[in-house]
Amino acid sequence: MTIILNGEERTFSGPISVAEVLKHLEVRPEFVAVEVNRVLVPRARHAEAVLGEGDEVEVVTLVGGGSPDTESFGPDVLTIGSHRFRSRLFVGTGKYATLELMRECLNASGSEVVTVAVRRERLFDKEGRNLLDYLDPARYTILPNTAGCFNAEEALRTARLGRELLEGLGNPGADWVKLEVLADPRTLLPDPVATLQTTEVLVKDGFTVLCYSSDDPVMARHLKAAGAASVMPAGSPIGSGQGVLNPNNIRIILEDLKGDDPDYPVIIDAGVGTASDVAIAMELGCDGVLLNTGIASASDPLRMAHAMRLACEAGRLASAAGRIPKKLYATASSPTEGMIRR
């Protein structure tokens, strides 16, 4: 009997169940999610789901792309849906030179949320290791994303596979998704129409949707109205390191989405290159920053992870403190009275 497993033909001597395929692949069932003919097969049904001739089977895992203590939260807590966090820095898990370095940088960043992609082609790396061997689901709340999806169907399938995977791990991130529906591979800008349509479906499907968008205030309003739990405008193109290119649009988004809902979370997603970019985003009044390349591709990722953590905290404090107004002329900070004069 021949099946199509992750896009490749595989031949077995007779009928075989999903559970037996996973055993053949030597993968842990809780580390993967499975579709048969584009229909999700829940983990509880792996043993009874017997494959037929020509069936298309997709086996995916999480790749680089904490459940916080709910007590002792201070007054400045970020709330998204049912999730509450002290750290406002969300970090990705892709592009690191080694899994060991990734683990060290995640720790240094202080993040409680890490975002991961759902993929089939890297169930193991070249040394036979899975990302989840280096990412403690008991420590981090995992945010699965739909990175690399270019239409609504791909994004919906990926989101549902991610939920199945995290439910198997018992991770609280199973109920949410970072939605990306991209328009083209050159700019990696979001497709606004497909993003809005997919948001509506995922919300009806019970997901807490964190929605990657452009810095268009009108689209941001539509996404919130569609039920997105957080709108995540790009500071600049993904991986570009250009920082927040259009702060005025971000200010308008913040005004529009928070005007009658001050706790609604707006998170800068994409384009952050260094710590000052994070501080600027937070000083604008954003509720958090999600980044990956800025740390993973830095000359010294571990130092940069520390810097990003401090910048996020400093920017948040500065936003709450309120900056002085900008003036054209100097204003002396030392008193002029009592000076020694001729």
N, C-alpha and C positions, 0 to 999 in steps of 0.2 A: 504494500500500500504506500502511495506517495502523497505527501502533504507539502504545502508551501509554508515553511517556517521562517518568519522574518525575511521574507522575500526570496528564500532559496529553497530548492526542492530537497526534501529529505525522504528517504525510503525506509520503511519498517516492514518486518516480516508479516505482520498481521494487524488487526485492529489495536488501537492504542489510545489510552485516555490522556487527558491534559496532565494529570498528576504524573503519569509515566513518562511523558515527554520532559517534564521538568526534572524528574529523576535522571533521565538520560543526559540532560544538559548539565547536571550537577549544580543546580541552583537551588537556593533556599526559597520555598514558596512564598514566605513573607517578604522577600526582597523583590518580588516581581508582581506584575499584573498581566492578565492574559485576555486576548480577544480571539474568538473563532468566527471567521467570516464577518468581521467588523462588529461583532456583538460581544460585549463584555461577559466573561465567565467568572462569576464570583468565586472566591477561594474555597468556599464551602462546597462547591460543585465540581471541583477539579477532578476528583476521583470518578464521578459518575458521567462526566462529559467525555464520551467516546468519539473520537475523530473518524471522519469518513474520507474516502478517496477524494483527493483534490482540495480538501479543506485548507483555507488560508488561516494560519495561526500567527498571531503577533504576541511576542513575549517582551515586555519592556521593564526597565528599571529606572532608578533615579541616577542622574549624572550631574557633574558640576556645571553649571551654567551661571528647641528647648522648652520645653514646657516650663515656663517660669513659675516660681513660688508665688501663689496668689495672695499670700499674706505679706505684711510689712511693706506694701506699696506706699510710696510717698504720695503727695498731692498731685505731682506732675506725672500722670500715667497716660500712655497712649492706648486708646480703646478702638479696636476695629472689629465690628460684629461682636462675637462672644470672647474675643481675645484681648488681653490686657498685658502691656509691656512697660518696663522701665526704660529700656534702651530704645532710642528712636532711629538707630542705624540698622538697616537691613542689608545683609551682604550675600553675594552669590558665591558659588562653589566652583566655577569654571576657570580655565586658563592657568591654573597653578602648575608649577614645574613638577611638584610631587604631591601626593595625597598627604604626606606628613606635613609639608609646608602649609597646605590648605588648613589642616586641623589647627596648627599653631596660629595662623592668622585669624581664623574664626574666633579663637579664644582671645587673642589680643584686641580684637575689635569691640569686644563687650556685647556683641549682638546676641539677641535672644531668638532671632528669626533668620533662617538661612533659606535662600531660594534655590531650587534645583530644577533641572529639565527632566522630562520623561522621555527616555530613548530606548530603542531596541538594540542598537548596534554595539553597545558597550556594556553588556551584562557583566563582563569582566574586563580589566585592563590587560596589558600584555604580560603582567606578572600574576594574573589570575585573581586579582582583588576587585571588590565591588566598592563603590563610593560609600555605601552604608557601613562598611567595615571601619571607616574613619569619621563617620558622622553619627554622633550619639543621639538617637531619637528620643531618649529620656531627658536630654539636656536642652535640645533646640526644638522650637516649633518649626516644622518644615513647611515652606511655602512652595508648592509645585507650580511651575509656570508652563505656558504653552508656547515657549520660544520656538521659532522656526516654523510656525503654522501660518499659512498664507490664505486660508479660507475658513469659513465658519465650521464646516464639517470636521476638518482636521483639529481645530481648537476644541470642539466639543468632545471628540473621541479622546484627545489627550487629557483633558480635564477629568473625564470620568475614569480613565485608567489611573491617573494620579490619585484620585480619591480611593480607589480600590486598593492601591498599594499602601497608602498611609493608614487606611483602616486596618490592614493586616499587621502593620507595625504598632498599632495602638497609639499613633501620634495625633495630637490635637489638630494638626494641620490638614487633616482629612476633609474638613468642612469648607476649606477655602481654596482659592486659586488666583494666581496672578495671570490675568488674561492678556495675551498678546496675539493679535491677528494682524500680520504684517502685509504691507502693500507691495513691496518689491525687495529683492535681496541687496540692491545697491545702497539704498538709503536706510533700510530697516524702519521706515516710518510706518505708523499704524494705518490700516485701512479703516477709515471712520465708519463707513456704512456697515461693513462686516463686523466690526468691533461692537457697534451698538446692537446689531441683531443677535450676536452671540451672547452679549451681556444679558439681554432679555431672556434668552432660553436658559442660561445657567442659573439665573436668579430663580426662575420657576422650578428648576431642578434642585433647589435647596442649597446652592453654593453661596458662600460669601465671596463676592467678586471684587478683587482689587484690579483696577482697569488701567493698563498702560495706554496713554493717549498722547496726542500732540499738545502743544501749549495753546490750543484754540479754546477760548472761553465758552463759545457757543456749544461746541461738542462736549465740553466738560459738564455743562448744564444738562445736556441730553443724557449723558451717561449716569449722572446722579439720579435724574428722574426715572431712568430705567431700572434703578435699584442697586447700582454699584455701591458697595460699602466704602470704597475709597477710590478717588480718581488720582492717577499717578502720571502727571504730565512730564514729558521729557524735558530736561534742561537743555539738551542738545542731542544730536544723533548718538545712538548706542555705540559705546566704545570710542567716541571721538575725543574725549578728554577736554572738550571746549567749555565745560561748565554751564552756568545758566546764561544762555545767550539773550533771552528776552525777558528780563525781570518784570517789565511792565505787564506783559500778558499773565505772568504768574500772579502778580498782585491783583489783577482783575479776576482771575479764577478764584483766588482766596476770598475776595470780596463777594463774588457771586455765590459760591458754595457755602460760605460760612455766615453770610448775612443774617439769615434767620436760623442758623444751625451752627453755632460757633465751635462745636466739638467735632464737626464733620472732618475726617482726616484727608488731607491733601499731602501726598508724598512725592518728592522729586525722584524721578526714575530715569536714569540714563544720562551719559555725557559727563559725569563727574570725573575730574582728572587729578585733583589734589585736595588737601585739607581746606584750603580757602574756599573752594567751590562748595564744599559741604557747609561751611560757616555762612556763606552768602545765602544759600538756600534756606537755612534755618532762620537767619536774621530777617528774611522776607516774611516769615511767619508760617512756613511750611511745618507740617507735623512730623516729618521724617524724611530720610534719604535712603534710597536703595541703590547700591553700587556693586560692581564686581571688578571690572577691568582696572579701575583706579588703584586698587590694592594689588590684584594678582599680577599685573604687568608692570608694576613699579620696579625700580632698580633694587630696592630693598623692601619687599612686600611686608615683612613683619613690622618694620618701623612705620611704614605707611598705614598699616592697620591700626597701630597705636595713635597715629596722627589723626586719622579719620574719626576715631572714637572721641578724642578730645575736641576736635572741631565741631562735631555734632553737639556735644554738651555745651561748648562755649557759645555757639550760635543760638542755641535754645535760650540760654541765660541772657544773652544780649538782646534777643527779641523781646523777652519779658521785661528787661530793664528799661528799654526805650533809649534810642540813640539821641544825641544832641542834634539840633537842626544844622544843616549846612549853611554857612554864611559866606558872603563875598569877601569880607574884610576880617582882620584879626580881632580877637577879643582877649585882652590880657587875662591870664589866670592868676597873676600875683597882684595884690592890692597896690594902688598907686599912692595911697595916703601914707604919710610918714617917711617918704623917701628922703635921702640925704641929697640936698641940692646946694648949689652955690648961692 
